[in-house]
Amino acid sequence: MQRHNCWLVIFILLFLHHSSFAQQNVIVPGYTGYAVPEEDDEESMFNDSAGLHNWTNPHQQVSYYFAINNPGTMHLSVTAKNDKASVLKVSFAGKDFTIHIPQAKTFGIVEIGDVHINKTGFYQLRFQSALPAKGNIADIQSIQLSGDATTNIQFNAKPRRNAASVHLNYPLPDSVKAVSFYNEVSVPKGSDIPYSYFMACGFARGYFGMQVNSKKERRVIFSVWDAGNEAVDRNKVADTNKVKLIAKGEGVFASDFGNEGTGGHSHWLYNWKADSTYRFLVTALPDSATQTTTYSGYFYAPELKAWKFIATFRAPRDGSNLHHLYSFLEDFVGTTGQQTRKAHYGNAWVQDEDGKWSELTKATFSCDATGRAQDRIDFGGGVEDNRFYLWNGGFKPAEAKYGDTFMRKPLEKKPIINLYHNTDSLLQAKKDIAAIKKAVKKGTIDTTASVHGVYYKILKEGTGRKVKLNDTLSVYYKGWILNGNVFDSTDKETATFPLKRVIKGWQVGLQACKVGGKIRLIIPSGLAYSIRSRALKIPPNSILVFDIEVVDAKE
């Protein structure tokens, strides 16, 4: 936080909460304005110790916003200074003024004039340079308002210029043990404003959505929080509380994050477009024995017609299914906080442990502390074209309040998700083949042949017939990842299953084995679990090795 000097303290004491007064002088801090075009850095022109400063672009306009709740007369003045005399044009409530800022080292009051307010609503006070000359245009410490129209006037007096963050919370019955959360997001044209986060799949330990990070960069972001109470510095988080990155997709950047809780962060640079619909999927694999949950994020790229694996994180002190499901819309940098953002959220579903999908048709509305304190009152949400929506910013009247419930009709469009066909499957297949050949060359594994991409070696020749795809098999097996980590094995009893119901690598490879025989299968990830996280010890894109003894086969 910036240092608060004396005049800021006076403002806060005078305008505690959100500045409501009855025919009194109202002081609007100079740091609460917005520049168009916006400044390069959030505090380069506006901060709580200097007000408006470093205003040097004569083509840049600076605006302040108020919600006027009482018609009547309003008198305006400004506390300003400049290192040389300058002239400003001022516009407010349909009336234009020209004011002269004298050369001075200390702030002084400059009168603007009177206006008559005929109707209530939001109003914009705009300053711009009347001279083309370069150099500092004016430093503004505050704006003074007085008159009948100041009765119950509302504005944001705090340094945080961001629009209020708004959320949709999706109630989930306690009986639903959710392992997947699917949602779709569409951002209308013109709402894809820099420094916006359109979050689709939020859950108790993390969030997943897409951002506009600048005029040139857009991202798909998936993050998972650490355990514990550290809010700022991840270096202070005990290793036992830290989220661990298990795997990430091709071209995905992964790192730490802090300052709003701490945790593991991943993002993929992707130039998503307004008016297109994007699909998000989060999966959870809880393990009660270790009290951990493995979370994975997948994003569907419509122009590629395939899913993109973003990342998998393992969260400690968890062991829970997906819960506290939500979406949100955030303005995360205040320089564009006066602009309106909007997003549609539609066709949300959850999948339980038995594979059953359930549609989410109910949502409750909430907002952050900025909205709850009514520092900003320009936000809303609801149902439009049978999709939930959220918006914030723009200094328009609110259309939703904390706790409102929205309902939409079921679309009955259950998600169809094929993670085997993904954006990196061809590249991953090449990497897997290279890794297998390298392991064979080093002698880590051995193989005699391959069939349809599965490498195998007969360890013991069987005496019965060859296995068929339609068989139900009884087998002993041991499975490990190519790096040697064993993830599963039979004990004293055989495992029995229809061959058609197991991974593709088994379906293909076991047909090279006879009943009574033993075979080693080396299975590329695309014929195993691909980009899915499977059990605690099988990360996405894992090459699997199995030794399998076929005890019996029945058609």
C-alpha positions in Angstrom: 0.0 0.0 0.0 1.1 3.6 -0.6 1.9 5.9 2.3 -1.2 7.9 3.4 -0.4 11.6 4.0 -2.3 14.0 6.1 -4.8 15.2 3.4 -5.7 11.6 2.5 -6.5 10.9 6.2 -8.7 13.9 6.3 -10.6 12.7 3.2 -11.1 9.3 4.8 -12.4 10.8 8.0 -14.7 13.1 6.1 -16.0 10.5 3.7 -16.0 7.3 5.6 -17.9 4.5 3.8 -19.0 6.0 0.4 -19.4 9.7 0.8 -23.0 10.6 1.5 -23.7 14.2 2.5 -26.7 16.5 2.7 -25.9 19.9 1.0 -22.3 19.9 2.3 -19.0 20.5 0.6 -17.9 17.2 -0.9 -14.2 16.5 -1.7 -13.4 14.0 -4.4 -9.8 12.8 -4.2 -7.7 13.4 -7.3 -6.4 9.9 -7.3 -9.9 8.4 -8.1 -9.9 9.5 -11.8 -9.4 7.6 -15.1 -7.3 8.6 -18.1 -8.2 7.9 -21.7 -6.0 6.6 -23.2 -5.1 4.9 -20.0 -1.7 5.3 -18.3 1.0 2.7 -18.8 1.3 1.9 -15.1 -1.4 1.8 -12.5 0.2 4.5 -10.3 2.1 6.5 -12.9 -0.7 9.2 -12.9 -2.9 8.4 -9.9 -1.9 7.5 -6.4 -3.0 8.3 -2.9 -0.1 10.5 -2.0 0.0 12.7 -5.1 -3.5 12.6 -6.5 -3.4 13.2 -10.3 0.1 13.9 -11.4 2.5 13.3 -14.3 -0.3 14.3 -16.8 1.7 15.2 -19.8 -0.2 14.0 -22.9 -2.4 16.8 -24.3 -4.5 14.2 -26.1 -5.3 12.4 -22.9 -8.6 13.1 -21.1 -9.1 12.6 -17.3 -12.6 11.8 -15.9 -14.2 11.4 -12.5 -17.6 9.8 -11.9 -20.4 10.4 -9.4 -23.9 9.0 -8.8 -26.2 11.9 -8.1 -29.3 11.1 -6.1 -30.8 14.5 -5.7 -31.6 17.1 -8.5 -30.6 20.6 -7.9 -27.7 23.0 -8.3 -24.1 22.0 -8.0 -21.0 24.2 -7.7 -17.7 22.7 -8.9 -14.1 23.8 -8.1 -10.7 22.0 -8.3 -7.6 22.1 -6.0 -4.8 22.2 -8.5 -1.3 23.5 -9.4 1.2 23.3 -12.2 4.8 24.2 -12.9 3.6 26.6 -15.6 0.3 28.3 -16.3 -2.0 26.0 -18.2 -5.6 26.0 -19.5 -8.1 23.2 -19.1 -11.4 22.4 -20.7 -14.0 21.0 -18.3 -17.2 19.2 -19.2 -20.0 18.2 -16.8 -23.7 17.5 -17.1 -23.8 18.9 -20.7 -22.1 22.1 -19.8 -18.5 23.2 -20.9 -16.1 25.4 -19.0 -12.6 26.8 -19.5 -10.4 27.2 -16.4 -6.9 28.6 -15.9 -4.4 26.8 -13.7 -1.8 29.3 -12.4 1.9 28.6 -12.1 2.4 27.6 -8.5 4.4 25.3 -6.3 1.5 24.7 -3.8 -2.1 23.7 -4.4 -4.8 26.3 -4.7 -8.5 26.3 -5.4 -9.6 27.1 -9.0 -13.3 27.7 -9.5 -15.1 25.8 -12.3 -18.7 27.0 -12.1 -22.3 26.0 -11.5 -24.5 23.4 -13.2 -28.1 22.4 -12.6 -28.9 18.7 -12.3 -32.3 17.8 -13.7 -32.3 14.1 -13.1 -30.5 11.5 -11.0 -28.0 9.1 -12.2 -24.3 8.7 -13.0 -22.4 11.8 -14.2 -19.0 12.2 -15.7 -16.7 15.2 -15.0 -14.1 15.4 -17.7 -10.9 17.4 -17.9 -8.7 17.9 -21.0 -5.9 20.2 -22.0 -6.9 23.3 -24.0 -3.3 23.8 -25.2 -1.3 21.5 -27.5 2.0 22.2 -25.7 3.9 19.3 -24.1 4.9 19.2 -20.5 2.9 18.8 -17.3 -0.7 19.8 -17.9 -2.0 20.0 -14.3 -1.7 18.3 -10.9 -5.1 17.8 -9.3 -5.3 17.1 -5.6 -9.1 17.1 -5.3 -12.4 18.3 -6.8 -14.9 20.2 -4.6 -18.6 19.8 -5.0 -21.3 21.8 -3.2 -25.0 22.6 -3.5 -28.3 20.8 -3.3 -27.2 18.1 -5.8 -24.6 16.8 -3.4 -27.2 15.3 -1.1 -26.5 11.6 -0.8 -24.0 11.8 -3.7 -22.1 8.5 -4.2 -18.6 8.0 -5.5 -15.6 5.8 -4.8 -13.2 7.7 -2.4 -10.7 4.9 -2.1 -7.5 4.5 -4.1 -8.6 1.2 -5.6 -10.1 2.1 -8.9 -11.0 -1.4 -10.0 -14.6 -2.2 -10.7 -16.1 -4.6 -8.2 -15.5 -8.3 -8.9 -18.7 -10.2 -9.3 -19.4 -14.0 -8.9 -21.8 -16.8 -9.7 -21.9 -19.5 -7.1 -23.4 -22.9 -8.2 -25.1 -24.8 -5.4 -24.2 -28.5 -5.3 -26.1 -31.1 -3.3 -24.0 -32.8 -0.6 -24.9 -36.2 -2.2 -23.0 -35.3 -5.4 -19.4 -36.4 -5.2 -18.1 -34.3 -8.1 -14.9 -35.2 -10.0 -15.4 -33.0 -13.1 -16.7 -29.5 -13.5 -17.4 -28.3 -17.1 -18.4 -24.8 -18.1 -18.6 -22.6 -21.2 -17.8 -18.8 -21.5 -18.5 -16.2 -24.2 -17.3 -12.6 -24.0 -19.3 -10.1 -26.1 -17.4 -7.9 -28.5 -16.2 -4.8 -26.8 -16.1 -6.4 -23.4 -12.7 -8.0 -23.9 -11.0 -5.0 -22.2 -7.4 -5.2 -21.0 -6.9 -6.4 -17.4 -10.0 -8.6 -17.4 -10.3 -12.1 -16.0 -13.3 -14.2 -17.2 -13.1 -17.1 -14.8 -15.2 -20.2 -15.8 -14.5 -23.1 -13.4 -13.7 -22.0 -9.9 -13.6 -24.5 -7.0 -12.6 -24.5 -3.3 -8.9 -24.9 -4.1 -8.5 -22.9 -7.4 -9.8 -21.3 -10.5 -9.6 -21.7 -14.3 -10.5 -19.1 -17.0 -9.1 -16.7 -19.5 -7.6 -13.2 -19.2 -6.8 -10.1 -21.3 -3.4 -9.3 -19.9 -2.6 -6.4 -22.2 -3.5 -5.0 -25.6 -1.2 -7.6 -27.1 -1.5 -10.6 -24.8 -4.2 -13.0 -23.8 -4.0 -16.1 -21.6 -5.8 -19.2 -20.4 -5.0 -19.5 -16.7 -5.3 -22.4 -14.3 -4.2 -22.0 -10.6 -4.5 -24.0 -7.4 -4.0 -22.6 -3.9 -1.6 -23.8 -1.3 -2.9 -25.0 2.1 -2.4 -22.8 5.2 -3.0 -19.1 5.8 -0.1 -17.3 4.1 -1.6 -14.7 1.8 1.4 -13.0 0.2 4.8 -14.7 0.1 5.1 -18.3 -1.0 8.6 -18.5 0.4 6.9 -18.5 3.8 4.7 -21.5 3.0 5.8 -24.8 4.5 6.7 -27.4 1.9 4.0 -29.7 3.3 1.4 -27.1 2.5 2.6 -26.3 -1.0 0.8 -27.4 -4.2 3.0 -29.5 -6.4 3.1 -29.3 -10.2 2.7 -32.8 -11.6 2.6 -32.1 -15.3 1.9 -29.4 -17.8 1.0 -29.1 -21.5 3.2 -28.2 -24.4 4.0 -24.5 -24.3 2.4 -23.9 -20.9 4.2 -21.7 -18.5 4.1 -22.8 -14.8 5.3 -20.9 -11.7 4.3 -19.7 -8.2 1.9 -16.9 -7.3 1.3 -14.8 -4.2 -0.4 -11.7 -2.9 -3.9 -13.1 -3.1 -3.2 -16.3 -1.3 -0.3 -18.4 -2.6 -0.1 -21.5 -4.9 0.8 -23.0 -8.2 0.1 -21.0 -11.4 0.0 -22.1 -15.0 -0.9 -20.3 -18.2 -1.0 -20.8 -21.9 -0.6 -17.8 -24.3 -3.7 -18.0 -26.5 -5.3 -15.2 -28.6 -8.9 -16.0 -27.7 -11.6 -13.9 -29.5 -14.7 -12.0 -28.4 -18.0 -13.5 -29.5 -16.6 -17.1 -29.5 -17.6 -19.8 -27.0 -14.8 -21.5 -25.0 -15.1 -24.7 -23.0 -13.3 -25.4 -19.7 -13.0 -28.6 -17.8 -11.5 -29.2 -14.3 -11.1 -32.7 -12.9 -10.3 -33.8 -9.3 -8.8 -37.1 -8.2 -9.1 -37.2 -4.4 -7.0 -39.6 -2.2 -8.3 -39.9 1.4 -5.2 -41.9 2.5 -2.7 -39.1 1.7 -5.3 -36.3 2.2 -4.4 -34.9 -1.2 -6.4 -34.1 -4.4 -4.9 -34.0 -7.9 -6.5 -31.2 -10.0 -6.2 -30.9 -13.8 -7.3 -28.2 -16.1 -8.3 -28.7 -19.8 -9.3 -26.1 -22.4 -11.1 -26.6 -25.7 -9.7 -24.6 -28.5 -12.5 -24.3 -31.1 -10.3 -23.5 -34.1 -8.2 -26.6 -33.4 -11.3 -28.7 -32.6 -9.4 -30.4 -29.8 -8.7 -30.1 -26.0 -5.6 -28.5 -24.7 -4.0 -29.8 -21.5 -3.0 -26.9 -19.3 -1.6 -28.5 -16.1 -2.0 -30.9 -13.2 -1.4 -29.9 -9.6 -1.5 -32.0 -6.4 -3.0 -30.1 -3.5 -2.0 -31.2 0.1 -4.3 -31.2 3.1 -7.3 -31.9 0.8 -8.6 -35.3 -0.2 -12.0 -33.8 -1.2 -14.1 -33.9 -4.3 -14.8 -30.7 -6.2 -17.0 -28.3 -4.1 -17.8 -24.6 -3.7 -18.1 -24.2 -7.5 -18.3 -20.7 -8.9 -17.4 -18.4 -11.8 -16.4 -14.7 -11.6 -15.6 -11.6 -13.6 -12.7 -9.5 -12.4 -11.1 -6.1 -13.3 -7.6 -6.8 -11.9 -5.9 -3.5 -12.8 -7.7 -0.2 -12.0 -6.5 1.8 -15.1 -9.6 0.6 -17.1 -12.0 0.4 -14.2 -14.4 2.8 -15.8 -15.1 0.5 -18.7 -17.8 -2.2 -18.8 -16.9 -5.9 -18.9 -19.4 -8.6 -19.5 -19.4 -12.4 -19.9 -21.9 -15.2 -20.5 -21.6 -18.5 -18.6 -23.6 -21.3 -20.1 -24.2 -25.1 -20.1 -22.4 -25.8 -16.9 -22.2 -29.5 -15.7 -20.7 -31.6 -13.0 -19.8 -35.3 -13.2 -19.9 -37.6 -10.2 -17.7 -40.6 -9.3 -20.0 -43.0 -11.2 -19.7 -41.0 -14.4 -23.1 -39.4 -14.2 -23.4 -35.8 -15.5 -25.7 -33.3 -13.8 -26.5 -29.9 -15.3 -26.1 -26.7 -13.2 -29.2 -24.5 -13.7 -29.1 -22.4 -10.5 -26.6 -19.7 -9.4 -26.4 -17.1 -6.6 -24.9 -13.7 -7.1 -22.2 -12.2 -4.9 -19.5 -9.4 -5.2 -16.2 -8.5 -3.5 -15.6 -6.1 -0.7 -15.6 -3.1 -3.1 -19.2 -4.0 -4.1 -20.3 -4.9 -0.6 -19.1 -1.6 0.8 -20.8 0.2 -2.1 -17.6 1.9 -3.1 -18.6 0.8 -6.6 -22.2 0.2 -7.4 -22.0 -0.5 -11.1 -22.3 -4.2 -11.5 -24.9 -6.9 -12.2 -25.8 -10.3 -13.4 -28.7 -12.5 -14.4 -30.0 -14.8 -17.2 -29.9 -13.8 -20.8 -30.6 -16.1 -23.8 -30.8 -18.9 -21.2 -27.2 -18.3 -20.1 -26.0 -16.8 -16.8 -24.2 -13.5 -17.2 -22.1 -11.1 -15.2 -21.0 -7.5 -15.8 -19.1 -4.8 -14.0 -17.8 -1.2 -14.5 -19.1 1.6 -16.8 -20.8 3.6 -14.0 -24.3 2.3 -14.8 -27.0 1.4 -12.2 -26.6 -2.0 -10.5 -29.1 -4.6 -11.5 -28.3 -7.3 -9.0 -27.6 -7.4 -5.3 -25.6 -9.7 -3.0 -27.5 -13.0 -2.5 -29.8 -12.8 -5.6 -30.7 -16.2 -7.1 -30.8 -16.8 -10.8 -32.4 -19.8 -12.6 -32.1 -20.9 -16.2 -33.8 -23.7 -18.1 -31.9 -26.9 -18.7 -30.2 -27.1 -22.1 -29.7 -30.9 -21.9 -26.5 -30.7 -23.9 -24.3 -33.0 -21.9 -20.6 -32.5 -22.6 -18.9 -35.0 -24.9 -15.2 -35.0 -24.0 -12.5 -36.9 -25.8 -9.2 -36.1 -24.2 -7.3 -38.7 -26.4 -7.8 -36.3 -29.3 -6.0 -33.3 -28.0 -4.0 -30.4 -29.4 -0.6 -32.0 -28.6 -1.4 -35.6 -29.3 0.8 -35.9 -32.5 3.7 -34.1 -30.9 3.4 -36.2 -27.7 3.3 -39.4 -29.8 6.6 -38.5 -31.4 8.1 -37.7 -27.9 6.8 -41.1 -26.5 8.3 -43.1 -29.4 11.7 -41.3 -29.0 11.6 -41.9 -25.2 10.8 -45.6 -25.6 13.6 -46.1 -28.2 16.0 -44.4 -25.9 15.1 -46.6 -23.0 15.4 -49.7 -25.2 18.9 -48.5 -26.3 20.0 -47.9 -22.7 18.7 -51.4 -21.7 16.1 -50.0 -19.3 13.5 -52.0 -21.1 13.5 -54.5 -23.9 11.1 -55.3 -26.7 10.9 -57.7 -29.6 8.1 -56.2 -31.7 5.3 -53.7 -31.9 1.7 -53.8 -33.0 -0.4 -50.6 -33.8 1.9 -48.5 -31.7 2.3 -50.8 -28.7 5.7 -52.3 -28.1 5.8 -55.8 -26.5 8.0 -58.7 -25.5 6.8 -62.2 -24.8 8.2 -63.2 -21.4 6.6 -66.6 -21.4 5.0 -68.5 -24.2 1.5 -69.6 -23.4 0.0 -73.0 -24.3 -3.6 -71.9 -24.9 -5.2 -69.9 -27.7 -4.4 -66.3 -28.4 -6.4 -63.6 -26.6 -9.3 -62.0 -28.5 -10.7 -58.5 -28.2 -14.1 -59.8 -27.0 -12.6 -61.9 -24.2 -13.1 -61.5 -20.5 -9.7 -62.0 -19.0 -8.3 -63.1 -15.6 -4.7 -61.8 -15.2 -1.9 -61.1 -12.8 -0.1 -57.8 -13.6 2.3 -55.2 -12.4 2.4 -51.7 -13.8 5.0 -48.9 -13.7 5.8 -45.7 -15.4 8.8 -45.7 -17.8 10.8 -43.9 -15.1 10.4 -47.0 -12.9 7.8 -45.9 -10.4 5.3 -48.7 -9.8 1.7 -47.5 -9.6 -0.4 -50.7 -9.4 -0.2 -54.5 -9.2 -2.3 -57.6 -8.3 -1.7 -59.3 -5.1 -2.8 -62.9 -4.5 -5.9 -62.8 -6.6 -6.3 -62.3 -10.3 -8.0 -59.3 -11.8 -10.9 -60.1 -14.1 -12.4 -57.7 -16.7 -13.7 -57.5 -20.3 -10.7 -56.6 -22.5 -12.9 -54.0 -24.3 -13.2 -52.0 -21.1 -9.6 -51.3 -20.4 -7.1 -48.9 -22.0 -6.4 -49.2 -25.7 -2.8 -50.3 -25.1 -4.0 -53.5 -23.4 -6.7 -54.1 -26.0 -4.1 -54.0 -28.8 -1.1 -55.6 -27.0 -2.7 -58.5 -25.2 -3.9 -60.0 -28.4 -0.3 -60.9 -29.1 -0.3 -63.1 -26.0 -1.6 -66.7 -25.5 -3.5 -68.0 -22.5 -1.0 -69.2 -19.9 1.6 -66.8 -21.3 3.2 -63.7 -19.9 3.8 -60.5 -21.9 5.5 -57.1 -21.3 3.7 -54.1 -22.8 5.3 -50.7 -23.3 2.4 -48.4 -24.0 2.7 -44.8 -25.3 0.6 -42.3 -23.4 -1.9 -41.8 -26.3 -2.8 -45.5 -25.9 -2.9 -45.3 -22.1 -4.4 -42.4 -20.3 -3.2 -39.6 -22.6 -3.5 -36.2 -20.9 -5.7 -37.5 -18.1 -4.3 -37.8 -14.6 -5.0 -41.3 -13.4 -4.4 -42.4 -9.8 -1.8 -40.7 -7.6 1.2 -42.1 -9.4 0.2 -41.7 -13.1 0.7 -38.1 -14.3 -0.7 -37.0 -17.7 1.2 -38.1 -20.8 2.8 -41.0 -19.0 4.4 -44.0 -20.9 3.3 -47.1 -19.1 5.0 -50.5 -18.8 3.1 -53.6 -17.8 4.1 -57.2 -17.1 0.9 -59.3 -17.6 0.3 -63.0 -17.1 -2.9 -64.2 -18.8 -4.4 -66.9 -16.5 -7.7 -67.4 -18.4 -9.7 -66.0 -21.3 -13.4 -66.5 -21.9 -15.4 -65.4 -24.9 
